[in-house]
Amino acid sequence: MRISFVLSSLRLSGGERVVVEFTNRLAQRGHTVYLIAPGQSVDLEHLPELVANVSILESAYPRREQPGILDHLRLALSLSRTVPACEVVVSTHTPTTVSAWLAARVWQRTRLLWLHQDYELMFANRPVERFLLRHAARWHDHVLAISDSIYEAVQQQKSAKVTLVGEGLSHAELFKPQAGHRTVEEGSKTILYVGDSRPRKGLADFLLASERVYDQGHDVRLLIVSKEPLQLQTCVPFEFVHRPTIVELADCYARCDLFVSASWGEGFGLPPLEAMACGAAVVLTDSGGVRAFARHEENCLMVPPRQPELLAKAIEHVLTDPALADRLRRNGPPTAAQFTWSAAVDRFEQAVLETLASP
């Protein structure tokens, strides 16, 4: 098959990494795969992560830093005209649904799918994207959801065919329990956070919760990891790691005593699963996508989002209950082992074949 994935950018963070995991494996299975990205949006530093037979095509119209409505329309048109002749066009992000629809329905008669990773909180102040999120699924022949929560949201629209394809755990050879990685003094506990400054990632809630725990006399240190530089102000001792390599990130997971995710919403929520794979005890918020793997009091403690006081209580519970912490650590790796890219690509490939075979 010839399959084109239409992207909002190719900077290999978040949703783009998920697309690359699918495209690499589809190309390795013999399919011809194209990544269609806006001009000037490709991160050359990370292109080696793509396998050789994945082709990148950039639109003539570039992505603007502060686009107006005409910029959006021109980019959508340019992206759609960049899609080569193929059997399948795939939307990968809500803003790309227009470009993919134009490519599949106007410029060529082909099948249109949506690799759906989005949720409403992503577009809180963007009414056009919120409209597309609520209605664009019915324009597609098939929606492929990466998590249970997205699958259920699409099902409620009642007019779109949807399949749960899920995600896999990348770098499983690195994300696994390791011994001897504790680096702080005896008795001090390291709490790991992986995220960025977007409010919905819950960094402020995490810092508030951590300060409550610290003020209660617990000897804790924070290990904060982000893809962007952060200006952090907290009374809790901390170490900041900016843009770690995969090896460095695996080391962070391995040497923490507790991993905490305070996100308000996630399409899937990969960092908590990576932490589980490494044998870390996990506390997280019910951010939607994590329900695919999070089991309260079995492999994590789960609390409602945007409630730092409850997050602090859960952190204290794990820090003061060795039996609970041990249970969470033991149950994490078997949970993570259930999520493989091979299985996710099998489901993706089968859904595409079913779509092509349907009238």
N, C-alpha and C positions, 0 to 999 in steps of 0.2 A: 504493500500500500504506500501511497504518497500522502503524508500527513503534514499539515501546516499548523503550527501553534502561533497564535497572535498574542504578543505581549505588550504591556504598558512600558516596559523597560527591560534591559538585560543586565542587571547589576548584581545578580546572584545573591539576593538576600530574601528571606521569607518565601513568598509564593513563587518567585523565579527559580529558586533552588528546587522546589517541588517539580516544576515543569522540566527542569534539566534532568532530574532523576528519571522521569518518565521518558523523555526524548532519548537520552543516552541508551537506555535499555531497549527501547523500540528500535533504534538504529542497529543495535547489536543483534537484534532478531531478524534483521534483513529488510526492515522498512526504510523508505526514503523519508527523511524528516527535515522540515524547515522550521527555523525560528524566525518569526517576522517581528522586528523591533523598530521603534521610532529611531530616526536618525539622531546621532549624537547621544544615544542612551545606552550604548554597549560598554561594559566595563572590561577593557582589554586585559587588565591584570588577571582576571579569572577565566579567560577563555580556555586555558589548558584543561579546565574541568570538563569540557565538552569532548566527546569522542570525535574521531576524525571525520566520520561520515554524517555528521549533523551540519547542515548548512545554515548560515546566518544571513538573512536579507534585511537590510535597513531601508526604511522609507525615505523618499527624497525630501519630504517635509520633516524637519527636525522636531524633537520634543522641546517645548519652551519651558523655562523655569517658572514663569508666572503667566500661564496661558489665558487668553480671553476666549470667548465663545467661538469666534471665527478660527482661532488657532486649533481648538478642539475639533471643529468640523473639518478643517483642512487636513489635520493629522489623521482623522478617521478615514477620510477619502484616500489619502496617500497610502496609509497602511493597507487598505483593502486592495488597492491597485498593485501592491507589492507581492501579494500572495500568488505563487505560481499555480499552474494547473495541477490539481490534486484530487484525490477521492474524498478527503476529509479535511475540513477546516475546524480548528478548535479555539474557542474563546478561553482565555486563561485568567481573566480578571474582569470585573464588571465593566470598566470603561472600554474594554476591547470587544464587547458584545456587538457594538454598532459596526466596527470595522470588519469583524468576522462575518456578520450578517450580510454586509454589502458584498464581500468577497464570494460568499457561498450562494447568495440568492440573486445578485444582480450581475456580477461580472462572469460568474460561471455557475452551472447547475450542479451542485455537489452537496454532500451531507454536512450538517452543521452540528457540532457538539460543544458542550461547555464543561471544561474541567473546573468545577465550582469549588472555590476556596474562601469565599467572602461571606461576611455577616454584616448586619445593618449598622452596628456600632462603628464600623470602619468609615462610614459616610455620614456621620452625624450632622455635619454642616454642609453637605453637598447634595442638594435636592435632585439634581439630574441623575447622579449615580444611584441614589436611593430609589428613584423611579425604575431605573434599569434593573436594579437588584430584585425588585418586587415583580417585574413583568417580563424581563427578557428571557426567562427560562422557557416560556411557551413558544418563543420564536425558534428554539433549537429542536433538532430531532431527538436529542438524547442529552441528559445532564448527568455528569459523572461526579458524584460528591466525594470529597476527601474525608468526611467524618459523619458520624451519626447525626449530629445536630444540624449540619447542612442538609443532609438527606431528608430529615424530618421537615425542615423549613420549606424545601422544594416540594415535598409531597403535599403540603398544605395548599399549594397553588392549584393542585388537582388537574392541571392541563398539560403538564410536562412529564415525559418518561424520565425516570431517574434511577440510577444504579449507584450503590455504594461501592466505590473502588478502594477507598482508604489511602493510607500512606505506608511507607516502610521506614525502618531505622537505617540511616546511612552510617558508614564507617563502623560497622558492628565489630570489626577487628580491634578498634580502639576504644569504643564505648562498652566497656566491660569492667567488672570489679577488679580492683588492683590492691595489693597490700603495700604497706610501708610508705604511704604518701602524706602522712600527717607532718606538717611543717611548723605548727605553732606550739607554744609551750604546753606542757601537760595540764589538763584541766580546762583550758580555753576551748571554746567551740566555734567552729567556722561555719557561717551561714552564707550560702551562695545565692546570688541573684543574677539572672541572665536576661537582659532586655535593653530598652532604650528610654528616651525621655518623653515619648508620646504618652499623654495622660492615660490612655486605655491600657497601657502596659503595666500600670500600677506601681511605678517606682516610688512615688510619694507615699502611697499606702504601705509599701514594704519598709520604707525608712521610719515611718511613724510607728509601725508595729515593732520594729527592731529596737527603737528607742524605748518603747514601753518595757520590753523584755530586759534591756540593759539597765533601765532605772529600777527594776525589781531586784537588781544585784547579780544577775547572771553574767558570767564571764564569757562574753561572746565577741567575735570579730566578724566583720562583713567582708565578703569577697564579691565584688561587683564587676560584672563583665558586660561590655557593650560594644556594638559596632561603631558607635559614635563617641566623640569626646564628651564627657559629662562634667558639669560643675556640681559637686556634691557637698552638701552641708549637713552634717549629722554629728551628734555627740558620741556616737559609737565608733570605736576604732575600725578602720576599713583599709582594704587594698583594692585598687582599681586596675583592671586589665582591659586595655583597648584593643579591639580587633585581634583576638588571639587566633593562632593557627588551630586547625582541628586537633592536633596533638596537644597543644596547650590547653584547649577547652576540655579535652578528655581528662587532662591532669587536674583541672579545677574541679570537675565533677568527682574525681576519685578521692581528692583530699578534703572535700567538705564533710562536715558532720550532718548538715541539713541543707537541702535545696528548697527554696521558697519561690513560688510563682504567685504574683498578686494581680495578674491580668484581669481586666474587666470583660474581655471577650477574645476568643481565638477561633480561627477556622479549624485548627487541629490542636496546636500547642505542643510543638516538638521538644523544647528544652526539658520539660518535666519527664518526658519519656526517655530522653537521653540520660537524665540524672538517674532514673530508675535502672536503666541498663548498666550503669556504673556502680550500682549498689548503694546509692545515696538514699537516706530517708527523705521523703518528700512531703511538703505542705503546699497546698495550692488552693486557688479559688475556683469556684464553679464557673468557668469561663466559656462553657458550651462545648467546644471541640474536645476538651480533655475527657469528656464523658466516654470517649471511645476506648479509653484505657484506665481511667482513674476509678479506683474502688475504695471508698471511704473506710478507713480503719483496717484495710487489707494491704494495700500497697501505697497508701497516702492518707493524710488527713485533708478533707475538703471543707472549705468554709465559703459563705457567700462573698461575692466581690464587693469592693468599696466599703468594707467594714474592718478597718485596721485593728480595732480592739479584739475582734474575734480571731483575726489572723495572729495577733500576739498571743492569745490564749492557746491556739493550736501549736505555735512554735514552742511555748513553754511546756506544753504537754509532752512533746517529743523529747525536749531537752532533759526533762526530769523523770521520764519513764523509760528506762533502758530496755525493758521487755517490748514495749511498743516500738521503739526505734529499731530494735533488732528485727521485729516482724516486718516492718516496712522495708527494711534493707533486704531481707531475704526474699520478699515477694516481688521486688522490683524487676530483677533480671528475667525471671520467667515471663512476666508481663511483656517486657520489651521484646523478648524473643518471638512473640506471636506476630510482630509487625515487620514483614519483610517486603522489600521492593519487588522481589520476584512474584509474590502473590498479588501485589497491587497491580503490577503490569499485566499479569494474567487476566485480572478482572477488567482492566482497561481494554486490552486487546479483544476480549470476548464481547464486550459491549459495543466496540466499533464494528466487529464482524456482524453482530446481530442487527445493528443499524443499517449497514450496507445491504444486508439480505432482506430487510423489510421493504414493503411496497412504498 
